[in-house]
Amino acid sequence: MKKLNKLLIAAVAVIAGIALGVLLVSQTGSEYIDEQEVRAMITDRYGGEIENISQSDDERFYIVSMKNEEYKYEIKMSRDDSSIENIVTEKITQQNEDEAAKKDEEKSSEEKKAPEADKKAKEKEAAEKQAQKEKETANTLITEEEAKQIALNEVGGTFVHLTLNQETHPKQYQIIQRVDDDDEGALVTVDAIDGDALKVLWFQIDFNNIADIEAFAQQLQDYNTQHQNNYYIEFDDSDENDNSNDVDDYEDDDYEDDDDNNDDDNDDDDD
């Protein structure tokens, strides 16, 4: 009897051992859920898009990153029973608003800088155009015909000779006009840039005795540099080869009056 009891006890122990082993094997096989199950459960619960799944350092948890239209989630799920240990939520619309506000601020700053830069660029362009215009004006001379007309308007008479003096600044036209028949003329200096009549040098000479008009013009220009406006020169016609001259310090409007005054003085002396 005792022997039978021992056999029964041994059999029960073996069966219990087998059952325990089967249970342990069964539990070991289903200890952790896999990633596919995690994806299915997270998608079902939150209805978003999973961006990444990783494991914690101790391999006890899944770390799931996902998002939907409004939120981003970082979910910590137990690998053992799929319970949620922790979840961090961030509102996407707020993030977008912050990014949009930052972009608007940067755009506003750039727009504020743009008018100032445009203003400086326009001022620089205007200055360059003005400088170019002044340069072009400085290099643009009135024509010889225009200079002749200016001299004619100034003293009348008929045209005799024209020279462009390029050594002066601004450049000048020197125009000789025959004013009174054959014995009186004028040298008119005209600004070659703006067309102003700058100076008139009056002279008396027989034009028929001028052998070299270029040399005579140069002689007049030499006098022109030495004397003021409306100076009067009387050239001596006695020697055709030597254009020496007697110079009277009379203005063109007064020298004849001075001769009349001299005649009056002589009359007084006779009395």
PyMOL commands that set and color helices and strands:
alter all, ss='L'
color gray80, all
select helices_A, chain A and resi 2-29+35-46+92-138+144-155+207-209+213-226+255-270
alter helices_A, ss='H'
color red, helices_A
select strands_A, chain A and resi 49-55+61-67+71-78+84-91+158-165+172-180+184-191+197-204+231-235+245-251
alter strands_A, ss='S'
color yellow, strands_A
deselect
rebuild
show_as cartoon
